[in-house]
Amino acid sequence: MFEVIFLQFLNGLDKGSAYALIALGLTLVFGTLGVVNFAHGALFMLGAFCAVLFRRILTLETVTIDPEKLSPWGQPLEIREPLVQAWFGEFGAVLVNYSVPISLLLAIPIMLVIGISMERGLIKHFYKRPHAEQILVTFGLAIVLQELIKAGFGPNPIPQPMPENLRGAADIGSWLGMQANVITYPWWRLVYFLFSAAVIGAVFCFLQFTTFGMVVRAGMADRETVGVLGIDIDRRFTIMFGIAAVVAGMAGVMYTPLLPPNYHIGMDFLVLSFVVVVVGGMGSLPGAVAAGFMLGILQSFASMTQVKAIFPGIDQIIIYLVAVVILLVRPRGLLGRRGVMEA
Amino acid sequence: MTKFISRKDLTLFISFTAIVLALPFLAAPFGAAYPDLLQRFMIFGIFAIGFNILFGLTGYLSFGHAAFFGVGSYAAMWSFKLLSTNAIPALIFAVIVAGIFALVIGFVSLRRSGIYFSILTLAFAQMSYNLAYSVLTPITNGETGLRMALSDPRVLDRMFFEVPAGTPVPSLFGATLSGWNGFFFSAVFLIATFFLAMRITNSPFGMMLKGIKSNQNRMNYTGFNTRPYTLTAFVISGMLAGLAGALLVVTDPLAGAERMRWTASGEVVLMTILGGVGTLVGPVIGAWVIKYFENIFSSFNNNILYNFWSFLPEGMQSTVVYISSKFVGEGWHLTLGLVFMLIVIFLPGGIMEGARRIGALLERISGRTRSRSELKPTAAE
């Protein structure tokens, strides 16, 4: 029984990591700029498509027809060779193999630029307008972004292979001295969890231990006073928006081997991430992270067959159910500060 | 005693009725005069008016209204299957079921306001959608969707007369509801809904709702318990969504879960905003515009585009066609998203606000002092 529970716990971690990363970005934006950003899921999707784009570039190939050999269908054999491999040889093959993690390098600057231009170009003008209008305009932006991606990459999911030596599963049980092959966990999910833990840790350290982070935290607490002290807080907040976009984008890049991205992947995650943010407490960063993991794990437990036998269909609704209960019982969320959006 | 209906309202109502009933002729120049599309105009008009009673008057932004629409569809379909192929019992049944559903969801969701209310309604709608796809398959028939079958019991029909052979279709006391009949049937309901919305807006109840929108705290301080009022508005709006859902089943006898997805909820928000929040005619105009362009734009293909841009020089033509083809056909949602963003950014009052501004501008130009263009109600800020 312990093994089963432990396995479900592990299974919840990777989804929980994705929720936590997106919710972290949402909360950063809400906590600094006070904007409810419905386009945040679209940033996740854009990140995922950075990985797709990068792989497309890497696998540009030359097609040569070899008239000597025949393919199994009796046609002249086509030899496809990626250009990268032709130029760099072995190193090129390694590049193609590790295209997903390497595309982080491409995704970070792209997402930073997208995030900052989004804030300067659009969201800046909505600080003083009601929350409903912020929701609506970012919702419209999300539609536009995902339709642009659909126009560029087509409506179908595009599978991204993970690096070859990270396929298969890790035998976590035997590491912990349990029987072998009882608790196995796919390597890439483990990587994803560790990656997101690192990103979350980095964001918290950045906020906690740098001067920039200190100013941002001060601005979150009292924006006006920080402004009066002669600090250009708007600029810092813009950068925070960029960082939130980068976090969402990186979450998207690394998630592509787990779920082939299509144009509405962002929206699917966004709806859940909003629920996560509300459960964790609007504006509370630790709350967002904790609630992300908690809901991911809960969802994984709810999809156990034993649980489903008692409550049919619970796996479909558990997250929303938790959100409804939390909102009614403790409106500021699990770790929310008193008085922040406690209406 | 006050007059039952003011002269201004009467004019508005009569002109609205006239326009709706004359749509088959008015829409002809736009290539929209076929019953299927016009019926959708009516149905989504009802949906948008219903949504506007909640969002426009009380300011509560629900992101889960499609749930009521879907529930209405399913209820109507079950009435067709169990009771009778007559549309009237189906509509009544659908409105009642959607109303009860809205009562339960509204009772819970209205304990919170602002963004929390939006997320609560979204959560409930997603729950309904997910359940309709998974556990409730015996009721909803899952992905396939629910449709009528020859072997359905249809108790009322069988009790009174011989059931005709062939696949059952929705009817109205024996008259079929396909084609133009269906359009006029739905048009009657749209006009009735419009009348209801007009009466609500002008009633003390409507004033109360507007008061809640502008300042709920102050309403509470003056001694009103606002919750029963918001709940009533929520239930009315849910019932109208149910009515619209049921009418859609009458037109097209297939009830599917995808009508409950949050994208469908988003669509009705788009319609209302595009037309003008808080106005009477705005949501209807928004629904018509969106449905019209959805229909026209998604039928565009490259040939039509080539003809359209044929005045351009050869090389430029193909480039322009390539670019514009991304905005029509499959990609028409891109256009919708862009237009919607522009509206929210520059014209938060929607088309109605734009019309009012243009009207004001024209008046200033012509230098008239007394305005007679106040026929259309202004946005309830």
HADDOCK unambig.tbl for C-alpha pairs under 7 A between the chains (distance, minus, plus):
assign (segid A and resid 133 and name CA) (segid B and resid 344 and name CA) 6.98 0.50 0.50
assign (segid A and resid 137 and name CA) (segid B and resid 341 and name CA) 5.50 0.50 0.50
assign (segid A and resid 137 and name CA) (segid B and resid 344 and name CA) 6.01 0.50 0.50
assign (segid A and resid 140 and name CA) (segid B and resid 337 and name CA) 5.03 0.50 0.50
assign (segid A and resid 140 and name CA) (segid B and resid 338 and name CA) 6.98 0.50 0.50
assign (segid A and resid 140 and name CA) (segid B and resid 340 and name CA) 6.10 0.50 0.50
assign (segid A and resid 140 and name CA) (segid B and resid 341 and name CA) 5.25 0.50 0.50
assign (segid A and resid 141 and name CA) (segid B and resid 337 and name CA) 6.82 0.50 0.50
assign (segid A and resid 141 and name CA) (segid B and resid 341 and name CA) 6.68 0.50 0.50
assign (segid A and resid 143 and name CA) (segid B and resid 334 and name CA) 6.89 0.50 0.50
assign (segid A and resid 143 and name CA) (segid B and resid 337 and name CA) 5.45 0.50 0.50
assign (segid A and resid 144 and name CA) (segid B and resid 334 and name CA) 5.25 0.50 0.50
assign (segid A and resid 144 and name CA) (segid B and resid 337 and name CA) 5.12 0.50 0.50
assign (segid A and resid 144 and name CA) (segid B and resid 338 and name CA) 6.24 0.50 0.50
assign (segid A and resid 147 and name CA) (segid B and resid 331 and name CA) 6.71 0.50 0.50
assign (segid A and resid 147 and name CA) (segid B and resid 333 and name CA) 6.72 0.50 0.50
assign (segid A and resid 147 and name CA) (segid B and resid 334 and name CA) 5.28 0.50 0.50
assign (segid A and resid 148 and name CA) (segid B and resid 334 and name CA) 6.97 0.50 0.50
assign (segid A and resid 151 and name CA) (segid B and resid 326 and name CA) 6.23 0.50 0.50
assign (segid A and resid 151 and name CA) (segid B and resid 331 and name CA) 6.75 0.50 0.50
assign (segid A and resid 275 and name CA) (segid B and resid 119 and name CA) 7.00 0.50 0.50
assign (segid A and resid 312 and name CA) (segid B and resid 135 and name CA) 6.40 0.50 0.50
assign (segid A and resid 313 and name CA) (segid B and resid 131 and name CA) 6.63 0.50 0.50
assign (segid A and resid 313 and name CA) (segid B and resid 134 and name CA) 6.46 0.50 0.50
assign (segid A and resid 313 and name CA) (segid B and resid 135 and name CA) 5.27 0.50 0.50
assign (segid A and resid 316 and name CA) (segid B and resid 130 and name CA) 5.80 0.50 0.50
assign (segid A and resid 316 and name CA) (segid B and resid 131 and name CA) 6.84 0.50 0.50
assign (segid A and resid 317 and name CA) (segid B and resid 127 and name CA) 5.29 0.50 0.50
assign (segid A and resid 317 and name CA) (segid B and resid 130 and name CA) 6.95 0.50 0.50
assign (segid A and resid 320 and name CA) (segid B and resid 123 and name CA) 5.19 0.50 0.50
assign (segid A and resid 320 and name CA) (segid B and resid 127 and name CA) 6.70 0.50 0.50
assign (segid A and resid 324 and name CA) (segid B and resid 120 and name CA) 6.37 0.50 0.50
assign (segid A and resid 343 and name CA) (segid B and resid 112 and name CA) 6.18 0.50 0.50
assign (segid A and resid 343 and name CA) (segid B and resid 113 and name CA) 6.00 0.50 0.50
